[in-house]
Amino acid sequence: MDSARTATASRTPLRALATEAVHAGRDDLARQGLHTPPIDLSTTYPSYDSRGEAARIDAFAATGAEPEGPPVYGRLGNPTVARFETALARLENTEAAVAFASGMAALTAVLLVRASLGLRHVVAVRPLYGCSDHLLSAGLLGTEVTWTDPAGVADALRPDTGLVLVESPANPTLAEIDLRALAHSCGSVPLLADNTFATPVLQRPAELGARLVLHSATKYLGGHGDVMAGVVACDEEFAGHLRQVRFATGGVLHPLAGYLLLRGLATLPVRVRAASANAAELACRLAADPRVTRVHYPRIGGAMIAFEVAGDPHGVISRVRLITPAVSLGSVDSLIQHPASISHRIVDADDRRGAGVGDRLLRLSVGLEDVEDLWADLDAALERPVRDAELCRPAARRLP
């Protein structure tokens, strides 16, 4: 893996974020006479030194450290995926990153690492992505969850607490948490911050005290709606445990997905800033519109908006024409969905509403289209207000 993992990512960024986004994970290309990162699709690799292979596999089993020398097997690691991991660690300013087949596979691996140490209790703050909420609430991995608000995290900790889990900004309400204060409340318990909505362009949770930073890389990191992946940025010690779980469970990222993600990172700062400018303008217009009762937009900015409508939210979904009514987010094109019906449908209705996910809430992922075209689509999709005069007007009499 030497050519793919050129060096362990430093916690101190050496270059500006925009520069790292373009060059991290590619530092060795010129020395190899390459300009574009290669895609290594091999599942296995030849080795004529079986004793050496045994020693490398023993070393991996002991620590989860990446094997020295050439690759061994696709489930142990892949050079193309390693390039993406190196780049993401640089952007999040962590020692390492470990990629998985999806964001849920990444979260599952974290929970399994902690459960393997007998630390099955999780403290979590709602709202979370609906499937993350379900994974914890249903106890599918043998975990037990205590739901609390940020102020109650310290009191909710137990001797068997293995993790504190938050999203900030949260999905779908965009509620924000003071991550630095929360990390202090966690003490020695690792804080996992889902940074999918903010991306490292707007926020680096590791610099605020989070030990683990989770991304659904399907969203902004990929950025084009054509790749599914997850990744955890963390210290090297925890990364070793994650690699061991990934090897054992098989939740590996395909090399082609790793290539697309590395390509996506190159434009991440430009995409996020441009989409955020669109979102900020749309948030202002929605807030001034009488057909909208409330707008949620994070203080740190971003390309996500949540808003509550006075009328039927399903009607808005049915009437958009430029904006795509679909799940997911973070693509170059704008997407809208009704969380109570789709992304958070799996969460108990009372818990969902208690977390601020009401039945009239819509979630809008703003893309790179012209903002005037986006507003024209929203304006046409929102229900027209009924004037008082229309309410008082008698119904027309039908002639016999």
One Martini backbone bead per residue (centre of mass of N, CA, C, O) as a GRO file, in nm:
protein
  400
    1MET     BB    1   0.050   0.067   0.003
    2ASP     BB    2   0.266   0.292  -0.042
    3SER     BB    3   0.164   0.449  -0.303
    4ALA     BB    4  -0.113   0.528  -0.174
    5ARG     BB    5   0.022   0.573   0.114
    6THR     BB    6   0.239   0.823   0.154
    7ALA     BB    7   0.112   0.931   0.433
    8THR     BB    8   0.039   1.024   0.729
    9ALA     BB    9  -0.186   1.221   0.840
   10SER     BB   10  -0.184   1.530   0.952
   11ARG     BB   11  -0.309   1.746   1.205
   12THR     BB   12  -0.145   1.962   1.038
   13PRO     BB   13  -0.204   2.176   0.810
   14LEU     BB   14  -0.009   2.276   0.521
   15ARG     BB   15  -0.267   2.359   0.360
   16ALA     BB   16  -0.513   2.465   0.208
   17LEU     BB   17  -0.814   2.335   0.153
   18ALA     BB   18  -0.824   2.370  -0.158
   19THR     BB   19  -0.552   2.228  -0.200
   20GLU     BB   20  -0.608   1.959  -0.063
   21ALA     BB   21  -0.852   1.877  -0.241
   22VAL     BB   22  -0.664   1.845  -0.500
   23HIS     BB   23  -0.382   1.689  -0.373
   24ALA     BB   24  -0.474   1.488  -0.188
   25GLY     BB   25  -0.364   1.158  -0.269
   26ARG     BB   26  -0.141   1.275  -0.517
   27ASP     BB   27   0.170   1.317  -0.436
   28ASP     BB   28   0.292   1.054  -0.616
   29LEU     BB   29   0.238   1.085  -0.924
   30ALA     BB   30   0.485   1.228  -1.053
   31ARG     BB   31   0.690   0.999  -0.973
   32GLN     BB   32   0.512   0.798  -1.177
   33GLY     BB   33   0.408   0.961  -1.433
   34LEU     BB   34   0.137   1.096  -1.326
   35HIS     BB   35  -0.192   1.262  -1.309
   36THR     BB   36  -0.400   1.042  -1.278
   37PRO     BB   37  -0.555   0.839  -1.086
   38PRO     BB   38  -0.562   0.518  -1.044
   39ILE     BB   39  -0.743   0.209  -1.103
   40ASP     BB   40  -0.771  -0.057  -0.868
   41LEU     BB   41  -0.940  -0.380  -0.935
   42SER     BB   42  -0.813  -0.566  -0.752
   43THR     BB   43  -0.855  -0.846  -0.526
   44THR     BB   44  -0.565  -0.958  -0.583
   45TYR     BB   45  -0.213  -1.051  -0.494
   46PRO     BB   46   0.097  -1.135  -0.560
   47SER     BB   47   0.301  -1.386  -0.371
   48TYR     BB   48   0.634  -1.548  -0.293
   49ASP     BB   49   0.603  -1.474   0.033
   50SER     BB   50   0.453  -1.649   0.274
   51ARG     BB   51   0.596  -1.557   0.532
   52GLY     BB   52   0.552  -1.256   0.489
   53GLU     BB   53   0.245  -1.270   0.482
   54ALA     BB   54   0.205  -1.381   0.766
   55ALA     BB   55   0.330  -1.138   0.913
   56ARG     BB   56   0.132  -0.923   0.805
   57ILE     BB   57  -0.128  -1.053   0.911
   58ASP     BB   58  -0.048  -1.054   1.207
   59ALA     BB   59  -0.020  -0.746   1.231
   60PHE     BB   60  -0.312  -0.679   1.161
   61ALA     BB   61  -0.448  -0.848   1.388
   62ALA     BB   62  -0.317  -0.675   1.622
   63THR     BB   63  -0.381  -0.348   1.498
   64GLY     BB   64  -0.480  -0.263   1.191
   65ALA     BB   65  -0.253  -0.204   1.031
   66GLU     BB   66  -0.121  -0.137   0.748
   67PRO     BB   67   0.034  -0.308   0.525
   68GLU     BB   68   0.334  -0.356   0.427
   69GLY     BB   69   0.362  -0.295   0.111
   70PRO     BB   70   0.193  -0.471  -0.081
   71PRO     BB   71  -0.086  -0.585  -0.152
   72VAL     BB   72  -0.320  -0.855  -0.074
   73TYR     BB   73  -0.641  -0.775  -0.028
   74GLY     BB   74  -0.939  -0.613  -0.075
   75ARG     BB   75  -1.028  -0.640   0.238
   76LEU     BB   76  -0.761  -0.492   0.348
   77GLY     BB   77  -0.712  -0.319   0.076
   78ASN     BB   78  -0.687  -0.018  -0.142
   79PRO     BB   79  -0.523   0.216  -0.326
   80THR     BB   80  -0.763   0.395  -0.414
   81VAL     BB   81  -0.902   0.420  -0.139
   82ALA     BB   82  -0.651   0.533   0.011
   83ARG     BB   83  -0.652   0.807  -0.123
   84PHE     BB   84  -0.918   0.904  -0.005
   85GLU     BB   85  -0.842   0.871   0.293
   86THR     BB   86  -0.609   1.068   0.295
   87ALA     BB   87  -0.769   1.318   0.202
   88LEU     BB   88  -0.985   1.326   0.426
   89ALA     BB   89  -0.791   1.351   0.662
   90ARG     BB   90  -0.680   1.622   0.574
   91LEU     BB   91  -0.951   1.780   0.580
   92GLU     BB   92  -1.012   1.687   0.896
   93ASN     BB   93  -0.754   1.668   1.067
   94THR     BB   94  -0.642   1.364   1.074
   95GLU     BB   95  -0.466   1.067   1.084
   96ALA     BB   96  -0.730   0.918   0.968
   97ALA     BB   97  -0.917   0.694   0.738
   98VAL     BB   98  -1.226   0.497   0.689
   99ALA     BB   99  -1.378   0.311   0.442
  100PHE     BB  100  -1.712   0.242   0.312
  101ALA     BB  101  -2.006   0.136   0.152
  102SER     BB  102  -2.143   0.319   0.384
  103GLY     BB  103  -2.260   0.504   0.636
  104MET     BB  104  -2.384   0.262   0.795
  105ALA     BB  105  -2.128   0.089   0.791
  106ALA     BB  106  -1.960   0.289   0.954
  107LEU     BB  107  -2.135   0.298   1.210
  108THR     BB  108  -2.131  -0.003   1.267
  109ALA     BB  109  -1.826  -0.026   1.315
  110VAL     BB  110  -1.812   0.155   1.561
  111LEU     BB  111  -2.005  -0.010   1.741
  112LEU     BB  112  -1.838  -0.275   1.728
  113VAL     BB  113  -1.584  -0.175   1.859
  114ARG     BB  114  -1.716  -0.104   2.135
  115ALA     BB  115  -1.860  -0.378   2.190
  116SER     BB  116  -1.591  -0.551   2.202
  117LEU     BB  117  -1.540  -0.392   2.497
  118GLY     BB  118  -1.836  -0.375   2.645
  119LEU     BB  119  -1.952  -0.097   2.498
  120ARG     BB  120  -2.306  -0.069   2.448
  121HIS     BB  121  -2.345   0.223   2.527
  122VAL     BB  122  -2.548   0.500   2.406
  123VAL     BB  123  -2.528   0.845   2.346
  124ALA     BB  124  -2.798   1.051   2.214
  125VAL     BB  125  -2.896   1.306   1.972
  126ARG     BB  126  -3.169   1.463   1.873
  127PRO     BB  127  -3.150   1.456   1.556
  128LEU     BB  128  -3.121   1.191   1.327
  129TYR     BB  129  -3.080   0.992   1.110
  130GLY     BB  130  -3.314   0.757   1.070
  131CYS     BB  131  -3.123   0.500   1.054
  132SER     BB  132  -2.958   0.566   1.303
  133ASP     BB  133  -3.190   0.565   1.499
  134HIS     BB  134  -3.279   0.270   1.442
  135LEU     BB  135  -3.018   0.120   1.510
  136LEU     BB  136  -3.035   0.204   1.810
  137SER     BB  137  -3.336   0.145   1.898
  138ALA     BB  138  -3.338  -0.168   1.798
  139GLY     BB  139  -3.070  -0.325   1.874
  140LEU     BB  140  -2.917  -0.480   1.630
  141LEU     BB  141  -2.613  -0.476   1.796
  142GLY     BB  142  -2.666  -0.477   2.117
  143THR     BB  143  -2.752  -0.199   2.187
  144GLU     BB  144  -2.781   0.092   2.404
  145VAL     BB  145  -2.999   0.378   2.440
  146THR     BB  146  -2.964   0.731   2.523
  147TRP     BB  147  -3.173   0.998   2.519
  148THR     BB  148  -3.069   1.344   2.470
  149ASP     BB  149  -2.958   1.636   2.547
  150PRO     BB  150  -2.673   1.811   2.558
  151ALA     BB  151  -2.701   1.877   2.873
  152GLY     BB  152  -2.738   1.543   2.942
  153VAL     BB  153  -2.482   1.377   2.879
  154ALA     BB  154  -2.318   1.351   3.142
  155ASP     BB  155  -2.559   1.205   3.304
  156ALA     BB  156  -2.576   0.953   3.086
  157LEU     BB  157  -2.329   0.833   3.174
  158ARG     BB  158  -2.151   0.519   3.182
  159PRO     BB  159  -1.935   0.260   3.223
  160ASP     BB  160  -2.068   0.136   2.931
  161THR     BB  161  -1.993   0.379   2.762
  162GLY     BB  162  -1.884   0.411   2.409
  163LEU     BB  163  -2.079   0.657   2.304
  164VAL     BB  164  -2.123   0.973   2.135
  165LEU     BB  165  -2.406   1.097   1.935
  166VAL     BB  166  -2.398   1.337   1.661
  167GLU     BB  167  -2.553   1.611   1.481
  168SER     BB  168  -2.380   1.893   1.303
  169PRO     BB  169  -2.599   1.948   1.147
  170ALA     BB  170  -2.913   1.827   1.154
  171ASN     BB  171  -3.125   1.557   1.064
  172PRO     BB  172  -3.345   1.796   0.923
  173THR     BB  173  -3.334   2.073   1.117
  174LEU     BB  174  -3.035   2.206   1.164
  175ALA     BB  175  -2.933   2.163   1.429
  176GLU     BB  176  -2.704   2.298   1.671
  177ILE     BB  177  -2.384   2.216   1.823
  178ASP     BB  178  -2.156   2.241   2.080
  179LEU     BB  179  -1.882   2.054   2.041
  180ARG     BB  180  -1.683   2.148   2.254
  181ALA     BB  181  -1.873   2.118   2.499
  182LEU     BB  182  -1.949   1.822   2.449
  183ALA     BB  183  -1.666   1.699   2.466
  184HIS     BB  184  -1.631   1.775   2.762
  185SER     BB  185  -1.880   1.602   2.866
  186CYS     BB  186  -1.755   1.314   2.774
  187GLY     BB  187  -1.466   1.291   2.833
  188SER     BB  188  -1.352   0.963   2.759
  189VAL     BB  189  -1.574   0.957   2.563
  190PRO     BB  190  -1.644   0.921   2.249
  191LEU     BB  191  -1.700   1.153   1.991
  192LEU     BB  192  -1.952   1.148   1.742
  193ALA     BB  193  -1.954   1.336   1.435
  194ASP     BB  194  -2.180   1.427   1.204
  195ASN     BB  195  -2.051   1.590   0.886
  196THR     BB  196  -2.227   1.585   0.626
  197PHE     BB  197  -2.350   1.879   0.603
  198ALA     BB  198  -2.085   2.056   0.644
  199THR     BB  199  -1.818   1.968   0.615
  200PRO     BB  200  -1.482   2.071   0.608
  201VAL     BB  201  -1.553   2.355   0.499
  202LEU     BB  202  -1.729   2.442   0.776
  203GLN     BB  203  -1.617   2.183   0.955
  204ARG     BB  204  -1.398   2.050   1.232
  205PRO     BB  205  -1.452   1.836   1.483
  206ALA     BB  206  -1.162   1.753   1.577
  207GLU     BB  207  -1.094   2.058   1.663
  208LEU     BB  208  -1.348   2.030   1.893
  209GLY     BB  209  -1.310   1.704   2.018
  210ALA     BB  210  -1.362   1.492   1.823
  211ARG     BB  211  -1.272   1.158   1.753
  212LEU     BB  212  -1.518   1.127   1.548
  213VAL     BB  213  -1.587   1.136   1.184
  214LEU     BB  214  -1.883   1.135   0.998
  215HIS     BB  215  -1.969   1.011   0.661
  216SER     BB  216  -2.180   1.047   0.396
  217ALA     BB  217  -2.026   1.019   0.090
  218THR     BB  218  -2.275   1.032  -0.098
  219LYS     BB  219  -2.283   1.324  -0.080
  220TYR     BB  220  -2.065   1.579  -0.092
  221LEU     BB  221  -1.807   1.422  -0.156
  222GLY     BB  222  -1.912   1.329  -0.423
  223GLY     BB  223  -2.168   1.529  -0.553
  224HIS     BB  224  -2.334   1.336  -0.806
  225GLY     BB  225  -2.517   1.078  -0.744
  226ASP     BB  226  -2.286   0.808  -0.808
  227VAL     BB  227  -2.220   0.733  -0.495
  228MET     BB  228  -2.155   0.490  -0.232
  229ALA     BB  229  -2.061   0.596   0.107
  230GLY     BB  230  -1.826   0.576   0.386
  231VAL     BB  231  -1.665   0.766   0.666
  232VAL     BB  232  -1.388   0.768   0.907
  233ALA     BB  233  -1.245   1.010   1.106
  234CYS     BB  234  -0.928   0.959   1.285
  235ASP     BB  235  -0.732   0.793   1.467
  236GLU     BB  236  -0.513   0.533   1.433
  237GLU     BB  237  -0.619   0.345   1.649
  238PHE     BB  238  -0.916   0.337   1.554
  239ALA     BB  239  -0.859   0.259   1.261
  240GLY     BB  240  -0.760  -0.026   1.319
  241HIS     BB  241  -1.032  -0.133   1.422
  242LEU     BB  242  -1.194  -0.069   1.166
  243ARG     BB  243  -1.035  -0.253   0.974
  244GLN     BB  244  -1.103  -0.516   1.117
  245VAL     BB  245  -1.408  -0.498   1.076
  246ARG     BB  246  -1.404  -0.473   0.771
  247PHE     BB  247  -1.267  -0.745   0.719
  248ALA     BB  248  -1.480  -0.925   0.873
  249THR     BB  249  -1.755  -0.797   0.726
  250GLY     BB  250  -1.713  -0.655   0.423
  251GLY     BB  251  -1.749  -0.318   0.414
  252VAL     BB  252  -1.637  -0.237   0.135
  253LEU     BB  253  -1.492  -0.030  -0.098
  254HIS     BB  254  -1.501   0.042  -0.410
  255PRO     BB  255  -1.266   0.159  -0.624
  256LEU     BB  256  -1.451   0.336  -0.800
  257ALA     BB  257  -1.561   0.495  -0.561
  258GLY     BB  258  -1.289   0.605  -0.466
  259TYR     BB  259  -1.235   0.767  -0.726
  260LEU     BB  260  -1.493   0.947  -0.718
  261LEU     BB  261  -1.429   1.075  -0.443
  262LEU     BB  262  -1.161   1.205  -0.512
  263ARG     BB  263  -1.282   1.380  -0.734
  264GLY     BB  264  -1.492   1.526  -0.553
  265LEU     BB  265  -1.294   1.674  -0.358
  266ALA     BB  266  -1.174   1.885  -0.558
  267THR     BB  267  -1.478   2.047  -0.555
  268LEU     BB  268  -1.596   2.091  -0.273
  269PRO     BB  269  -1.552   2.393  -0.198
  270VAL     BB  270  -1.699   2.509  -0.445
  271ARG     BB  271  -1.972   2.369  -0.411
  272VAL     BB  272  -2.046   2.453  -0.121
  273ARG     BB  273  -2.031   2.763  -0.162
  274ALA     BB  274  -2.233   2.790  -0.395
  275ALA     BB  275  -2.475   2.644  -0.259
  276SER     BB  276  -2.482   2.829  -0.007
  277ALA     BB  277  -2.559   3.088  -0.153
  278ASN     BB  278  -2.829   2.984  -0.252
  279ALA     BB  279  -2.949   2.905   0.025
  280ALA     BB  280  -2.944   3.181   0.161
  281GLU     BB  281  -3.139   3.314  -0.038
  282LEU     BB  282  -3.378   3.116  -0.004
  283ALA     BB  283  -3.416   3.151   0.299
  284CYS     BB  284  -3.500   3.448   0.286
  285ARG     BB  285  -3.750   3.410   0.101
  286LEU     BB  286  -3.901   3.207   0.277
  287ALA     BB  287  -3.918   3.386   0.538
  288ALA     BB  288  -4.104   3.607   0.366
  289ASP     BB  289  -4.321   3.388   0.323
  290PRO     BB  290  -4.659   3.321   0.397
  291ARG     BB  291  -4.639   3.001   0.316
  292VAL     BB  292  -4.423   3.016   0.547
  293THR     BB  293  -4.362   2.944   0.897
  294ARG     BB  294  -4.062   2.810   0.875
  295VAL     BB  295  -3.699   2.846   0.906
  296HIS     BB  296  -3.405   2.637   0.860
  297TYR     BB  297  -3.075   2.777   0.929
  298PRO     BB  298  -2.754   2.772   0.969
  299ARG     BB  299  -2.498   2.959   1.099
  300ILE     BB  300  -2.266   2.817   0.912
  301GLY     BB  301  -2.439   2.724   0.691
  302GLY     BB  302  -2.507   2.598   0.372
  303ALA     BB  303  -2.717   2.371   0.151
  304MET     BB  304  -2.937   2.353   0.377
  305ILE     BB  305  -3.301   2.330   0.407
  306ALA     BB  306  -3.568   2.396   0.639
  307PHE     BB  307  -3.934   2.387   0.598
  308GLU     BB  308  -4.252   2.523   0.686
  309VAL     BB  309  -4.582   2.482   0.590
  310ALA     BB  310  -4.915   2.586   0.568
  311GLY     BB  311  -4.967   2.365   0.387
  312ASP     BB  312  -4.918   2.107   0.170
  313PRO     BB  313  -4.630   1.925   0.135
  314HIS     BB  314  -4.716   1.725  -0.093
  315GLY     BB  315  -4.777   1.942  -0.303
  316VAL     BB  316  -4.492   2.043  -0.339
  317ILE     BB  317  -4.370   1.780  -0.437
  318SER     BB  318  -4.571   1.757  -0.693
  319ARG     BB  319  -4.482   2.061  -0.828
  320VAL     BB  320  -4.209   2.019  -0.892
  321ARG     BB  321  -3.959   2.048  -1.173
  322LEU     BB  322  -3.655   2.112  -1.115
  323ILE     BB  323  -3.679   1.990  -0.859
  324THR     BB  324  -3.602   1.691  -0.696
  325PRO     BB  325  -3.796   1.428  -0.574
  326ALA     BB  326  -3.569   1.309  -0.324
  327VAL     BB  327  -3.346   1.146  -0.182
  328SER     BB  328  -3.100   1.283  -0.041
  329LEU     BB  329  -2.783   1.471  -0.091
  330GLY     BB  330  -2.523   1.686  -0.222
  331SER     BB  331  -2.577   1.765  -0.502
  332VAL     BB  332  -2.571   1.958  -0.790
  333ASP     BB  333  -2.864   1.906  -0.748
  334SER     BB  334  -3.184   1.960  -0.647
  335LEU     BB  335  -3.348   1.846  -0.341
  336ILE     BB  336  -3.666   1.705  -0.223
  337GLN     BB  337  -3.826   1.630   0.103
  338HIS     BB  338  -4.032   1.427   0.333
  339PRO     BB  339  -3.932   1.311   0.626
  340ALA     BB  340  -4.196   1.176   0.751
  341SER     BB  341  -4.210   0.978   0.482
  342ILE     BB  342  -3.891   0.891   0.468
  343SER     BB  343  -3.610   0.937   0.631
  344HIS     BB  344  -3.813   0.933   0.920
  345ARG     BB  345  -4.028   0.698   0.919
  346ILE     BB  346  -3.877   0.485   1.116
  347VAL     BB  347  -3.951   0.676   1.327
  348ASP     BB  348  -4.114   0.743   1.581
  349ALA     BB  349  -4.356   0.974   1.582
  350ASP     BB  350  -4.304   1.104   1.861
  351ASP     BB  351  -3.997   1.128   1.831
  352ARG     BB  352  -4.001   1.294   1.578
  353ARG     BB  353  -4.161   1.539   1.685
  354GLY     BB  354  -3.977   1.589   1.938
  355ALA     BB  355  -3.729   1.662   1.724
  356GLY     BB  356  -3.885   1.852   1.491
  357VAL     BB  357  -4.037   1.641   1.289
  358GLY     BB  358  -4.272   1.747   1.113
  359ASP     BB  359  -4.543   1.723   0.882
  360ARG     BB  360  -4.448   2.024   0.740
  361LEU     BB  361  -4.165   1.930   0.670
  362LEU     BB  362  -3.895   2.038   0.460
  363ARG     BB  363  -3.617   1.920   0.255
  364LEU     BB  364  -3.341   2.115   0.116
  365SER     BB  365  -3.114   2.054  -0.149
  366VAL     BB  366  -2.884   2.270  -0.269
  367GLY     BB  367  -2.758   2.361  -0.566
  368LEU     BB  368  -2.615   2.495  -0.891
  369GLU     BB  369  -2.828   2.653  -0.977
  370ASP     BB  370  -3.005   2.905  -1.049
  371VAL     BB  371  -3.170   3.089  -0.815
  372GLU     BB  372  -3.411   3.187  -0.989
  373ASP     BB  373  -3.504   2.907  -1.080
  374LEU     BB  374  -3.553   2.792  -0.800
  375TRP     BB  375  -3.761   3.001  -0.707
  376ALA     BB  376  -3.969   2.955  -0.928
  377ASP     BB  377  -4.031   2.665  -0.842
  378LEU     BB  378  -4.117   2.719  -0.551
  379ASP     BB  379  -4.336   2.930  -0.606
  380ALA     BB  380  -4.514   2.728  -0.775
  381ALA     BB  381  -4.537   2.500  -0.543
  382LEU     BB  382  -4.660   2.679  -0.363
  383GLU     BB  383  -4.926   2.770  -0.207
  384ARG     BB  384  -5.184   2.968  -0.245
  385PRO     BB  385  -5.321   3.209  -0.085
  386VAL     BB  386  -5.617   3.274   0.084
  387ARG     BB  387  -5.837   3.507   0.059
  388ASP     BB  388  -6.077   3.659   0.235
  389ALA     BB  389  -6.268   3.713  -0.003
  390GLU     BB  390  -6.281   3.411  -0.088
  391LEU     BB  391  -6.406   3.303   0.179
  392CYS     BB  392  -6.677   3.499   0.148
  393ARG     BB  393  -6.755   3.394  -0.115
  394PRO     BB  394  -7.005   3.282  -0.277
  395ALA     BB  395  -7.130   3.029  -0.423
  396ALA     BB  396  -7.206   2.928  -0.715
  397ARG     BB  397  -7.491   2.898  -0.890
  398ARG     BB  398  -7.665   2.643  -1.028
  399LEU     BB  399  -7.822   2.585  -1.303
  400PRO     BB  400  -8.095   2.396  -1.412
   0.00000   0.00000   0.00000
